[in-house]
């Protein structure tokens, strides 16, 4: 059975001094971490759970996983960066997660822009970063991550990375990789994150349909990611930058 001590050990292994809370059942670890952040939780304060009753995904979606069969956690960051660059944190989390999961499983896990962890076209995990901006500055960001160990049968297109995977080993390996890149200060940060993400990208070089917030679609080839984590598409009309939304990989 997992306890807060196990989370604490994973933080210590990554050289991080922060508090941790384990909850057997919770609504959403992102909501818990957000409340904790609002009441002053320090950087890397970590909440993880065995089961979420109201897990949240991007774009207002729900997130469902097998109770006791996933790694489900959220942590608080207080980064000194422009709010517009916060998209880099999603790419950073994705790159660190893919790298950690690849090492542990040997599977060809990749990142689909902006926040999915995929095996082929099947989704094995997702990232939900929620930023709080005060007086134009980034106050804090909650980074929420769900990785399926068991494959959730009732979620179409979902896959697990293996029922035998040790969730605390995955968490520890993720935190080590994440912290290493996050510690890069100033002008070195964006290039380091983008290089790490490009190495595990499932999207770059693919023909995609980008779905914009207003429901419209844009066809193009995923060309690169820019210094704010936006996706640059080559379209019939030239280069287009996608700062939010999602993409569908085309054949
Ligand atoms: C997505 O794919 O849209 C993002 C999914 C993010 C799910 C994780 S599970 C831990 C954390 N708590 C939540 O409520 N959501 C994130």
py3Dmol code that shows the C-alpha trace and the ligand (Angstrom):
import py3Dmol

protein = """\
ATOM      1  CA  UNK A   1       0.000   0.000   0.000  1.00  0.00           C
ATOM      2  CA  UNK A   2       1.332   3.448  -0.943  1.00  0.00           C
ATOM      3  CA  UNK A   3       1.780   6.095   1.755  1.00  0.00           C
ATOM      4  CA  UNK A   4       2.927   9.716   1.962  1.00  0.00           C
ATOM      5  CA  UNK A   5       6.346   8.343   3.006  1.00  0.00           C
ATOM      6  CA  UNK A   6       6.703   6.635  -0.396  1.00  0.00           C
ATOM      7  CA  UNK A   7       6.033   9.964  -2.115  1.00  0.00           C
ATOM      8  CA  UNK A   8       8.493  11.678   0.196  1.00  0.00           C
ATOM      9  CA  UNK A   9      11.141   9.087  -0.731  1.00  0.00           C
ATOM     10  CA  UNK A  10      10.582   9.761  -4.441  1.00  0.00           C
ATOM     11  CA  UNK A  11      11.053  13.498  -3.823  1.00  0.00           C
ATOM     12  CA  UNK A  12      14.240  12.919  -1.810  1.00  0.00           C
ATOM     13  CA  UNK A  13      15.621  10.636  -4.555  1.00  0.00           C
ATOM     14  CA  UNK A  14      15.170  13.559  -6.947  1.00  0.00           C
ATOM     15  CA  UNK A  15      16.912  15.935  -4.536  1.00  0.00           C
ATOM     16  CA  UNK A  16      13.674  17.824  -3.841  1.00  0.00           C
ATOM     17  CA  UNK A  17      12.783  19.104  -0.382  1.00  0.00           C
ATOM     18  CA  UNK A  18       8.976  19.460  -0.389  1.00  0.00           C
ATOM     19  CA  UNK A  19       5.973  18.042   1.463  1.00  0.00           C
ATOM     20  CA  UNK A  20       3.852  15.208   0.062  1.00  0.00           C
ATOM     21  CA  UNK A  21       0.316  13.923   0.650  1.00  0.00           C
ATOM     22  CA  UNK A  22      -1.030  10.517  -0.352  1.00  0.00           C
ATOM     23  CA  UNK A  23      -4.815  10.087  -0.554  1.00  0.00           C
ATOM     24  CA  UNK A  24      -6.422   6.699  -1.212  1.00  0.00           C
ATOM     25  CA  UNK A  25      -9.434   8.387  -2.818  1.00  0.00           C
ATOM     26  CA  UNK A  26      -9.806  12.001  -3.934  1.00  0.00           C
ATOM     27  CA  UNK A  27     -11.950  14.071  -6.277  1.00  0.00           C
ATOM     28  CA  UNK A  28      -9.037  15.377  -8.331  1.00  0.00           C
ATOM     29  CA  UNK A  29      -5.377  15.656  -7.312  1.00  0.00           C
ATOM     30  CA  UNK A  30      -5.209  18.880  -9.365  1.00  0.00           C
ATOM     31  CA  UNK A  31      -8.009  20.393  -7.279  1.00  0.00           C
ATOM     32  CA  UNK A  32      -6.274  19.296  -4.045  1.00  0.00           C
ATOM     33  CA  UNK A  33      -2.935  20.713  -5.164  1.00  0.00           C
ATOM     34  CA  UNK A  34      -4.615  23.962  -6.298  1.00  0.00           C
ATOM     35  CA  UNK A  35      -6.173  24.449  -2.867  1.00  0.00           C
ATOM     36  CA  UNK A  36      -2.873  23.649  -1.226  1.00  0.00           C
ATOM     37  CA  UNK A  37      -1.046  26.102  -3.504  1.00  0.00           C
ATOM     38  CA  UNK A  38      -3.582  28.839  -2.703  1.00  0.00           C
ATOM     39  CA  UNK A  39      -2.849  28.353   0.989  1.00  0.00           C
ATOM     40  CA  UNK A  40       0.914  28.658   0.463  1.00  0.00           C
ATOM     41  CA  UNK A  41       2.218  25.194  -0.511  1.00  0.00           C
ATOM     42  CA  UNK A  42       5.865  25.416  -1.576  1.00  0.00           C
ATOM     43  CA  UNK A  43       7.324  24.461  -4.908  1.00  0.00           C
ATOM     44  CA  UNK A  44       7.088  20.714  -5.659  1.00  0.00           C
ATOM     45  CA  UNK A  45       4.463  20.113  -2.935  1.00  0.00           C
ATOM     46  CA  UNK A  46       3.068  16.808  -4.188  1.00  0.00           C
ATOM     47  CA  UNK A  47      -0.364  15.159  -4.013  1.00  0.00           C
ATOM     48  CA  UNK A  48      -0.950  11.640  -5.315  1.00  0.00           C
ATOM     49  CA  UNK A  49      -3.938   9.337  -5.117  1.00  0.00           C
ATOM     50  CA  UNK A  50      -4.955   5.735  -5.633  1.00  0.00           C
ATOM     51  CA  UNK A  51      -8.297   6.712  -7.128  1.00  0.00           C
ATOM     52  CA  UNK A  52      -9.880   9.917  -8.456  1.00  0.00           C
ATOM     53  CA  UNK A  53     -13.641  10.322  -8.439  1.00  0.00           C
ATOM     54  CA  UNK A  54     -13.638  13.496 -10.540  1.00  0.00           C
ATOM     55  CA  UNK A  55     -10.382  13.439 -12.502  1.00  0.00           C
ATOM     56  CA  UNK A  56     -10.099  16.324 -14.946  1.00  0.00           C
ATOM     57  CA  UNK A  57      -8.533  16.484 -18.397  1.00  0.00           C
ATOM     58  CA  UNK A  58      -7.766  19.314 -20.804  1.00  0.00           C
ATOM     59  CA  UNK A  59     -10.478  21.174 -22.686  1.00  0.00           C
ATOM     60  CA  UNK A  60     -13.070  20.470 -19.979  1.00  0.00           C
ATOM     61  CA  UNK A  61     -12.883  16.700 -20.375  1.00  0.00           C
ATOM     62  CA  UNK A  62     -12.968  14.100 -17.622  1.00  0.00           C
ATOM     63  CA  UNK A  63     -10.044  11.778 -16.877  1.00  0.00           C
ATOM     64  CA  UNK A  64     -10.832   8.180 -15.992  1.00  0.00           C
ATOM     65  CA  UNK A  65      -8.356   5.548 -14.884  1.00  0.00           C
ATOM     66  CA  UNK A  66      -8.493   2.125 -13.255  1.00  0.00           C
ATOM     67  CA  UNK A  67      -8.628   2.512  -9.425  1.00  0.00           C
ATOM     68  CA  UNK A  68      -5.254   1.414  -8.083  1.00  0.00           C
ATOM     69  CA  UNK A  69      -4.078   0.866 -11.664  1.00  0.00           C
ATOM     70  CA  UNK A  70      -2.518   4.194 -12.559  1.00  0.00           C
ATOM     71  CA  UNK A  71       0.018   6.754 -11.419  1.00  0.00           C
ATOM     72  CA  UNK A  72      -2.058   9.819 -10.574  1.00  0.00           C
ATOM     73  CA  UNK A  73      -0.406  12.913  -9.121  1.00  0.00           C
ATOM     74  CA  UNK A  74      -0.146  16.700  -9.122  1.00  0.00           C
ATOM     75  CA  UNK A  75       2.495  19.101  -7.887  1.00  0.00           C
ATOM     76  CA  UNK A  76       2.900  22.837  -7.386  1.00  0.00           C
ATOM     77  CA  UNK A  77       5.391  25.010  -9.244  1.00  0.00           C
ATOM     78  CA  UNK A  78       6.176  28.680  -8.670  1.00  0.00           C
ATOM     79  CA  UNK A  79       8.191  29.426 -11.797  1.00  0.00           C
ATOM     80  CA  UNK A  80       9.633  32.791 -12.690  1.00  0.00           C
ATOM     81  CA  UNK A  81       8.466  32.962 -16.274  1.00  0.00           C
ATOM     82  CA  UNK A  82       6.080  34.878 -18.486  1.00  0.00           C
ATOM     83  CA  UNK A  83       2.531  33.452 -18.316  1.00  0.00           C
ATOM     84  CA  UNK A  84       2.689  33.020 -22.105  1.00  0.00           C
ATOM     85  CA  UNK A  85       5.633  30.613 -21.745  1.00  0.00           C
ATOM     86  CA  UNK A  86       3.839  28.301 -19.293  1.00  0.00           C
ATOM     87  CA  UNK A  87       3.094  25.908 -22.188  1.00  0.00           C
ATOM     88  CA  UNK A  88       6.739  24.886 -21.929  1.00  0.00           C
ATOM     89  CA  UNK A  89       5.940  23.228 -18.598  1.00  0.00           C
ATOM     90  CA  UNK A  90       3.505  20.833 -20.316  1.00  0.00           C
ATOM     91  CA  UNK A  91       6.205  19.908 -22.823  1.00  0.00           C
ATOM     92  CA  UNK A  92       8.762  19.547 -20.036  1.00  0.00           C
ATOM     93  CA  UNK A  93       6.459  17.246 -18.056  1.00  0.00           C
ATOM     94  CA  UNK A  94       5.702  15.224 -21.196  1.00  0.00           C
ATOM     95  CA  UNK A  95       9.357  14.804 -22.127  1.00  0.00           C
ATOM     96  CA  UNK A  96      10.343  13.776 -18.578  1.00  0.00           C
ATOM     97  CA  UNK A  97       7.414  11.365 -18.351  1.00  0.00           C
ATOM     98  CA  UNK A  98       8.065   9.739 -21.732  1.00  0.00           C
ATOM     99  CA  UNK A  99      11.748   9.375 -20.891  1.00  0.00           C
ATOM    100  CA  UNK A 100      11.034   7.840 -17.471  1.00  0.00           C
ATOM    101  CA  UNK A 101       8.385   5.448 -18.828  1.00  0.00           C
ATOM    102  CA  UNK A 102      10.586   4.407 -21.766  1.00  0.00           C
ATOM    103  CA  UNK A 103      13.438   3.582 -19.381  1.00  0.00           C
ATOM    104  CA  UNK A 104      11.218   1.510 -17.082  1.00  0.00           C
ATOM    105  CA  UNK A 105       9.236  -0.369 -19.730  1.00  0.00           C
ATOM    106  CA  UNK A 106      11.292  -0.365 -22.935  1.00  0.00           C
ATOM    107  CA  UNK A 107       8.099   0.683 -24.741  1.00  0.00           C
ATOM    108  CA  UNK A 108       8.165   3.251 -27.544  1.00  0.00           C
ATOM    109  CA  UNK A 109       6.309   5.931 -25.586  1.00  0.00           C
ATOM    110  CA  UNK A 110       6.120   9.328 -27.271  1.00  0.00           C
ATOM    111  CA  UNK A 111       4.512  12.739 -26.742  1.00  0.00           C
ATOM    112  CA  UNK A 112       1.633  13.951 -28.864  1.00  0.00           C
ATOM    113  CA  UNK A 113       1.433  17.739 -28.786  1.00  0.00           C
ATOM    114  CA  UNK A 114       0.641  19.256 -26.431  1.00  0.00           C
ATOM    115  CA  UNK A 115      -0.101  16.924 -23.526  1.00  0.00           C
ATOM    116  CA  UNK A 116      -0.587  13.277 -24.439  1.00  0.00           C
ATOM    117  CA  UNK A 117       1.677  10.322 -23.759  1.00  0.00           C
ATOM    118  CA  UNK A 118       1.078   7.810 -26.556  1.00  0.00           C
ATOM    119  CA  UNK A 119       2.042   4.362 -27.770  1.00  0.00           C
ATOM    120  CA  UNK A 120       1.296   4.432 -31.477  1.00  0.00           C
ATOM    121  CA  UNK A 121      -1.993   6.321 -31.558  1.00  0.00           C
ATOM    122  CA  UNK A 122      -3.236   4.927 -28.221  1.00  0.00           C
ATOM    123  CA  UNK A 123      -3.190   7.234 -25.206  1.00  0.00           C
ATOM    124  CA  UNK A 124      -1.282   5.995 -22.151  1.00  0.00           C
ATOM    125  CA  UNK A 125      -1.237   9.221 -20.158  1.00  0.00           C
ATOM    126  CA  UNK A 126      -2.047  12.892 -20.065  1.00  0.00           C
ATOM    127  CA  UNK A 127      -0.895  16.142 -18.489  1.00  0.00           C
ATOM    128  CA  UNK A 128      -3.066  18.963 -17.210  1.00  0.00           C
ATOM    129  CA  UNK A 129      -1.173  22.149 -16.279  1.00  0.00           C
ATOM    130  CA  UNK A 130      -3.298  24.819 -14.597  1.00  0.00           C
ATOM    131  CA  UNK A 131      -1.805  28.298 -14.195  1.00  0.00           C
ATOM    132  CA  UNK A 132      -2.876  31.009 -11.777  1.00  0.00           C
ATOM    133  CA  UNK A 133      -1.990  34.520 -12.903  1.00  0.00           C
ATOM    134  CA  UNK A 134      -2.065  37.445 -10.463  1.00  0.00           C
ATOM    135  CA  UNK A 135      -1.585  41.054 -11.576  1.00  0.00           C
ATOM    136  CA  UNK A 136      -0.217  39.847 -14.906  1.00  0.00           C
ATOM    137  CA  UNK A 137       2.389  37.511 -13.366  1.00  0.00           C
ATOM    138  CA  UNK A 138       2.433  33.777 -12.960  1.00  0.00           C
ATOM    139  CA  UNK A 139       1.628  33.079  -9.297  1.00  0.00           C
ATOM    140  CA  UNK A 140       1.818  29.305  -9.511  1.00  0.00           C
ATOM    141  CA  UNK A 141       1.163  26.337 -11.791  1.00  0.00           C
ATOM    142  CA  UNK A 142      -0.293  22.972 -10.834  1.00  0.00           C
ATOM    143  CA  UNK A 143       1.096  20.171 -12.994  1.00  0.00           C
ATOM    144  CA  UNK A 144      -1.237  17.157 -13.001  1.00  0.00           C
ATOM    145  CA  UNK A 145      -0.273  13.826 -14.514  1.00  0.00           C
ATOM    146  CA  UNK A 146      -2.135  10.590 -15.052  1.00  0.00           C
ATOM    147  CA  UNK A 147      -0.426   7.487 -16.481  1.00  0.00           C
ATOM    148  CA  UNK A 148      -2.356   4.278 -17.107  1.00  0.00           C
ATOM    149  CA  UNK A 149      -0.604   1.189 -15.831  1.00  0.00           C
ATOM    150  CA  UNK A 150      -3.676  -0.979 -16.393  1.00  0.00           C
ATOM    151  CA  UNK A 151      -5.512  -0.381 -19.652  1.00  0.00           C
ATOM    152  CA  UNK A 152      -8.894   1.265 -18.887  1.00  0.00           C
ATOM    153  CA  UNK A 153     -11.278  -0.954 -20.890  1.00  0.00           C
ATOM    154  CA  UNK A 154     -14.104   1.574 -20.849  1.00  0.00           C
ATOM    155  CA  UNK A 155     -12.058   4.435 -22.326  1.00  0.00           C
ATOM    156  CA  UNK A 156     -11.820   4.188 -26.135  1.00  0.00           C
ATOM    157  CA  UNK A 157      -8.304   4.631 -27.493  1.00  0.00           C
ATOM    158  CA  UNK A 158      -6.638   4.239 -24.083  1.00  0.00           C
ATOM    159  CA  UNK A 159      -3.804   1.850 -23.260  1.00  0.00           C
ATOM    160  CA  UNK A 160      -1.725   0.953 -20.201  1.00  0.00           C
ATOM    161  CA  UNK A 161       2.060   0.840 -19.950  1.00  0.00           C
ATOM    162  CA  UNK A 162       2.037  -2.395 -17.922  1.00  0.00           C
ATOM    163  CA  UNK A 163       0.368  -3.741 -14.804  1.00  0.00           C
ATOM    164  CA  UNK A 164       3.772  -4.742 -13.429  1.00  0.00           C
ATOM    165  CA  UNK A 165       5.239  -1.221 -13.571  1.00  0.00           C
ATOM    166  CA  UNK A 166       6.161   0.136 -10.121  1.00  0.00           C
ATOM    167  CA  UNK A 167       4.326   3.498  -9.863  1.00  0.00           C
ATOM    168  CA  UNK A 168       6.760   4.881  -7.273  1.00  0.00           C
ATOM    169  CA  UNK A 169       9.722   3.925  -9.473  1.00  0.00           C
ATOM    170  CA  UNK A 170       8.061   5.777 -12.348  1.00  0.00           C
ATOM    171  CA  UNK A 171       7.348   8.799 -10.150  1.00  0.00           C
ATOM    172  CA  UNK A 172      10.925   8.907  -8.878  1.00  0.00           C
ATOM    173  CA  UNK A 173      12.409   8.613 -12.361  1.00  0.00           C
ATOM    174  CA  UNK A 174      10.017  11.302 -13.653  1.00  0.00           C
ATOM    175  CA  UNK A 175      10.883  13.716 -10.835  1.00  0.00           C
ATOM    176  CA  UNK A 176      14.630  13.278 -11.399  1.00  0.00           C
ATOM    177  CA  UNK A 177      14.274  14.094 -15.109  1.00  0.00           C
ATOM    178  CA  UNK A 178      11.804  16.926 -14.575  1.00  0.00           C
ATOM    179  CA  UNK A 179      13.871  18.625 -11.885  1.00  0.00           C
ATOM    180  CA  UNK A 180      17.036  18.362 -13.949  1.00  0.00           C
ATOM    181  CA  UNK A 181      15.490  20.345 -16.828  1.00  0.00           C
ATOM    182  CA  UNK A 182      13.435  22.675 -14.609  1.00  0.00           C
ATOM    183  CA  UNK A 183      16.614  23.735 -12.799  1.00  0.00           C
ATOM    184  CA  UNK A 184      18.007  25.240 -16.023  1.00  0.00           C
ATOM    185  CA  UNK A 185      17.756  28.936 -15.466  1.00  0.00           C
ATOM    186  CA  UNK A 186      17.173  31.833 -17.839  1.00  0.00           C
ATOM    187  CA  UNK A 187      17.861  31.597 -21.544  1.00  0.00           C
ATOM    188  CA  UNK A 188      18.985  27.963 -21.330  1.00  0.00           C
ATOM    189  CA  UNK A 189      15.536  26.778 -20.176  1.00  0.00           C
ATOM    190  CA  UNK A 190      13.426  26.897 -23.352  1.00  0.00           C
ATOM    191  CA  UNK A 191      16.079  25.377 -25.678  1.00  0.00           C
ATOM    192  CA  UNK A 192      16.723  22.540 -23.200  1.00  0.00           C
ATOM    193  CA  UNK A 193      13.011  21.757 -22.826  1.00  0.00           C
ATOM    194  CA  UNK A 194      12.357  21.935 -26.566  1.00  0.00           C
ATOM    195  CA  UNK A 195      15.313  19.672 -27.384  1.00  0.00           C
ATOM    196  CA  UNK A 196      14.126  17.101 -24.828  1.00  0.00           C
ATOM    197  CA  UNK A 197      10.568  17.232 -26.202  1.00  0.00           C
ATOM    198  CA  UNK A 198      11.646  17.012 -29.858  1.00  0.00           C
ATOM    199  CA  UNK A 199      13.520  13.770 -29.046  1.00  0.00           C
ATOM    200  CA  UNK A 200      10.281  12.060 -27.926  1.00  0.00           C
ATOM    201  CA  UNK A 201       7.770  13.800 -30.178  1.00  0.00           C
ATOM    202  CA  UNK A 202       5.151  11.729 -31.994  1.00  0.00           C
ATOM    203  CA  UNK A 203       3.813  14.868 -33.703  1.00  0.00           C
ATOM    204  CA  UNK A 204       6.710  16.624 -35.440  1.00  0.00           C
ATOM    205  CA  UNK A 205       6.939  15.756 -39.114  1.00  0.00           C
ATOM    206  CA  UNK A 206       3.369  14.413 -39.179  1.00  0.00           C
ATOM    207  CA  UNK A 207       0.480  15.681 -41.255  1.00  0.00           C
ATOM    208  CA  UNK A 208      -2.095  16.855 -38.742  1.00  0.00           C
ATOM    209  CA  UNK A 209      -5.459  18.460 -38.410  1.00  0.00           C
ATOM    210  CA  UNK A 210      -5.289  21.128 -35.743  1.00  0.00           C
ATOM    211  CA  UNK A 211      -8.509  21.745 -33.848  1.00  0.00           C
ATOM    212  CA  UNK A 212      -8.785  25.359 -32.775  1.00  0.00           C
ATOM    213  CA  UNK A 213     -10.666  26.616 -29.718  1.00  0.00           C
ATOM    214  CA  UNK A 214     -13.491  27.990 -31.898  1.00  0.00           C
ATOM    215  CA  UNK A 215     -14.105  24.508 -33.337  1.00  0.00           C
ATOM    216  CA  UNK A 216     -12.528  25.200 -36.724  1.00  0.00           C
ATOM    217  CA  UNK A 217      -9.802  22.984 -38.179  1.00  0.00           C
ATOM    218  CA  UNK A 218      -6.477  23.662 -39.920  1.00  0.00           C
ATOM    219  CA  UNK A 219      -4.572  21.108 -42.011  1.00  0.00           C
ATOM    220  CA  UNK A 220      -0.800  21.196 -42.081  1.00  0.00           C
ATOM    221  CA  UNK A 221       2.489  19.491 -41.351  1.00  0.00           C
ATOM    222  CA  UNK A 222       3.827  19.768 -37.813  1.00  0.00           C
ATOM    223  CA  UNK A 223       7.071  21.635 -38.420  1.00  0.00           C
ATOM    224  CA  UNK A 224       8.424  22.554 -34.980  1.00  0.00           C
ATOM    225  CA  UNK A 225       7.682  23.872 -31.482  1.00  0.00           C
ATOM    226  CA  UNK A 226       8.538  27.481 -30.673  1.00  0.00           C
ATOM    227  CA  UNK A 227      10.151  29.053 -27.576  1.00  0.00           C
ATOM    228  CA  UNK A 228       6.772  29.179 -25.797  1.00  0.00           C
ATOM    229  CA  UNK A 229       5.860  25.579 -26.546  1.00  0.00           C
ATOM    230  CA  UNK A 230       3.422  26.449 -29.351  1.00  0.00           C
ATOM    231  CA  UNK A 231       3.182  24.124 -32.369  1.00  0.00           C
ATOM    232  CA  UNK A 232       4.322  25.582 -35.689  1.00  0.00           C
ATOM    233  CA  UNK A 233       2.442  24.170 -38.680  1.00  0.00           C
ATOM    234  CA  UNK A 234       3.326  24.378 -42.357  1.00  0.00           C
ATOM    235  CA  UNK A 235       0.009  24.976 -44.074  1.00  0.00           C
ATOM    236  CA  UNK A 236      -0.951  25.750 -47.657  1.00  0.00           C
ATOM    237  CA  UNK A 237      -1.033  29.422 -46.620  1.00  0.00           C
ATOM    238  CA  UNK A 238       2.384  29.442 -44.885  1.00  0.00           C
ATOM    239  CA  UNK A 239       3.480  28.940 -41.269  1.00  0.00           C
ATOM    240  CA  UNK A 240       0.759  29.004 -38.578  1.00  0.00           C
ATOM    241  CA  UNK A 241       1.390  28.890 -34.841  1.00  0.00           C
ATOM    242  CA  UNK A 242      -0.969  26.955 -32.595  1.00  0.00           C
ATOM    243  CA  UNK A 243      -0.793  28.065 -28.956  1.00  0.00           C
ATOM    244  CA  UNK A 244      -3.686  25.953 -27.658  1.00  0.00           C
ATOM    245  CA  UNK A 245      -6.146  23.306 -28.781  1.00  0.00           C
ATOM    246  CA  UNK A 246      -5.091  19.874 -29.976  1.00  0.00           C
ATOM    247  CA  UNK A 247      -4.123  17.971 -33.085  1.00  0.00           C
ATOM    248  CA  UNK A 248      -5.212  14.785 -34.815  1.00  0.00           C
ATOM    249  CA  UNK A 249      -2.413  12.825 -36.451  1.00  0.00           C
ATOM    250  CA  UNK A 250      -3.330  12.025 -40.072  1.00  0.00           C
ATOM    251  CA  UNK A 251      -2.000   9.045 -42.017  1.00  0.00           C
TER     252      UNK A 251
END
"""
ligand_1 = """\
16
LIG
C -5.634 15.142 -20.548
O -5.202 14.193 -21.189
O -6.550 15.859 -20.979
C -5.008 15.481 -19.230
C -5.276 14.426 -18.205
C -4.678 14.765 -16.868
C -5.095 13.799 -15.792
C -4.379 14.044 -14.510
S -4.639 12.728 -13.361
C -3.890 13.686 -12.105
C -4.365 15.106 -12.276
N -5.639 15.318 -11.604
C -6.621 15.573 -12.459
O -7.803 15.788 -12.147
N -6.163 15.576 -13.710
C -4.730 15.312 -13.749
"""
view = py3Dmol.view(width=600, height=400)
view.addModel(protein, "pdb")
view.setStyle({"model": 0}, {"cartoon": {"style": "trace"}})
view.addModel(ligand_1, "xyz")
view.setStyle({"model": 1}, {"stick": {}})
view.zoomTo()
view.show()
